[in-house]
Amino acid sequence: MPKLRFRVKPYAHKKYKFLVRGKVLGKWRRRYFVTETEAIAFAEQENAKTGSKNSDAGSPPNEMALRTASPTGGPRSTAAIDFATLVTPTYFGPRIRRYLGDSWCMHLPFAYDLMRELAPKVFVELGVKQGESYFCFCQSAAENKINVRCFGVDSWRGDIQTGDLDPQIQQEVAEYNWQYSSFSEFKAMLFEEALEDFPDASIDLLHIDGTHTYDDVKADFESWLPKLSPNGIILLHDVILRDRGFGVWKLWEEIAREDNSFLFEFGYGLGVWKKQPVGSSDSFFVRRLLGANEIEGRTISEYYANAASALALWQSVEGQSGAGDQVARLKAEIEEKARHAAQLQRELDERSQQVAQFRTEVEEAARLAVQLQRENEQQSKLLEPLKNQLKTSHEELLDARWEALTLRGTLARKADLVDVPSSRLLELENRVETTTSERDQLRAMLVSLQSDLEQERLAGQAQQSEFRATQAQLIQMTKDLRSNQKQMDRLRESISGRLILPFGKSQRKLRQLTGSRTAND
Ligand SMILES: C[S@@+](CC[C@H](N)C(=O)[O-])C[C@H]1O[C@@H](n2cnc3c(N)ncnc32)[C@H](O)[C@@H]1O
């Protein structure tokens, strides 16, 4: 076996992760690559020139030259066309793992590149079926470490073009997805049902590949368009088919413009359509694609058609080669391992979720503990006076209890002494109570009476003082009367002395007369 000249080595760089190194005529030659696929392809190409083989590289067994530089300027444009060295075919495009040779297979190299170059945050595919296109996007996302969430929507019931689908397909596709389950999930439902799961302007790359009649594809396009982000891109498959009810071509004619669309006319036609006209905020890849003139467009189409053909050839030769069985076995083994890895990944995700949840709970508990501690301190402060009060009350209660005990003891001793039966005591108590109540009633009555009495006393006082005043008036009047009487008497005396006295004799005589007459009568 000839000695290897060019070897692939891991390389620690922000962008370039692989280095291909080889000595040519005593001098080291190095080249740096983003992906391992490109590095291996380059090493193989170089070794093929010298007849050496790179067993480390794990290259496709049958090689076909595809030595064109990527016209869209992706990182694969390292190899230059060198027809003079074209001795064996070499395919150094991405090795698509889920290659089914179905209707989408001719666009797989482009899908792989688009995912890497566009690096969408959200990718949605409407119509997954067996996942040939979907898993190519996922493979690229995984290998190129794209931070994307992928969603595949399908009822897995089939449609008028595919016919009814074997129920096994959905199960097999779900199992295959395990290896990408950290960023990819399926929604087994109708497209319109999935609409509400996606906010407006949230999808950066949307692949519409459901039912291909004009009405259906137009309905899918119009209902999902609001979900597309401002710089978002829509892919439409089967654009060039015009028979058997296919009507995507008609929609394409309605929406395609010069500054926002590109059509790959091979492989049933893949339309690339951007919501906004292509501009400076788009990646170089998208600008080259959607801004391509006719000649550039043809170059791009040829490039991807060649890549897809080379891939198809490699796949078919691989299938037919003597190593086919071994390859199939290895493939199955790899898929089993991928499934196992996916299972482990899911368990890991679950554990991480549990740990995260536990951590959240612990943090919450710690926060609550601090809060409780604080509240506790505040309440302790508030409780301090209450505690003192309680202490005092408690002491008072103890005193009272002690007193009660003492009294009870005294009572018991007295009860012992007098030997009063408890019924008697009860009777006495009742009597005391009755008496107390009667006493209280009496006291109330007394108070009432006292009040009446007081009122009457006051009234009496008032009458007495009135009486005294009247009495004083009477005394005064009596005095006045006596004085008047005296004056009268004196006056009478004085009158009788001056007036009556001269008639004394006559009067006496008269009296005598009057008296004699009376006696005669
Ligand atoms: C052409 S196939 C998809 C091919 C796939 N992209 C591939 O790479 O092979 C169309 C798929 O769309 C699904 N489909 C069609 N109309 C649908 C709808 N309205 N809702 C959900 N799934 C639908 C079908 O079940 C079918 O699996």
The ligand as an ORCA input file, in Angstrom:
! r2SCAN-3c Opt
* xyz 0 1
  C     -44.576     14.912     -1.397
  S     -44.685     14.271      0.161
  C     -43.338     14.994      1.010
  C     -42.016     14.568      0.484
  C     -40.856     14.845      1.417
  N     -40.614     16.243      1.578
  C     -39.589     14.164      0.953
  O     -38.538     14.713      1.138
  O     -39.682     13.077      0.438
  C     -46.096     15.100      0.817
  C     -46.438     14.790      2.276
  O     -47.301     15.788      2.693
  C     -48.305     15.242      3.526
  N     -49.461     16.153      3.413
  C     -50.080     16.628      2.327
  N     -51.017     17.518      2.620
  C     -51.031     17.635      3.949
  C     -51.778     18.421      4.880
  N     -52.698     19.309      4.499
  N     -51.513     18.297      6.190
  C     -50.574     17.426      6.623
  N     -49.829     16.654      5.797
  C     -50.040     16.750      4.465
  C     -48.528     13.876      3.040
  O     -48.981     13.022      4.077
  C     -47.158     13.495      2.520
  O     -46.465     12.740      3.475
*
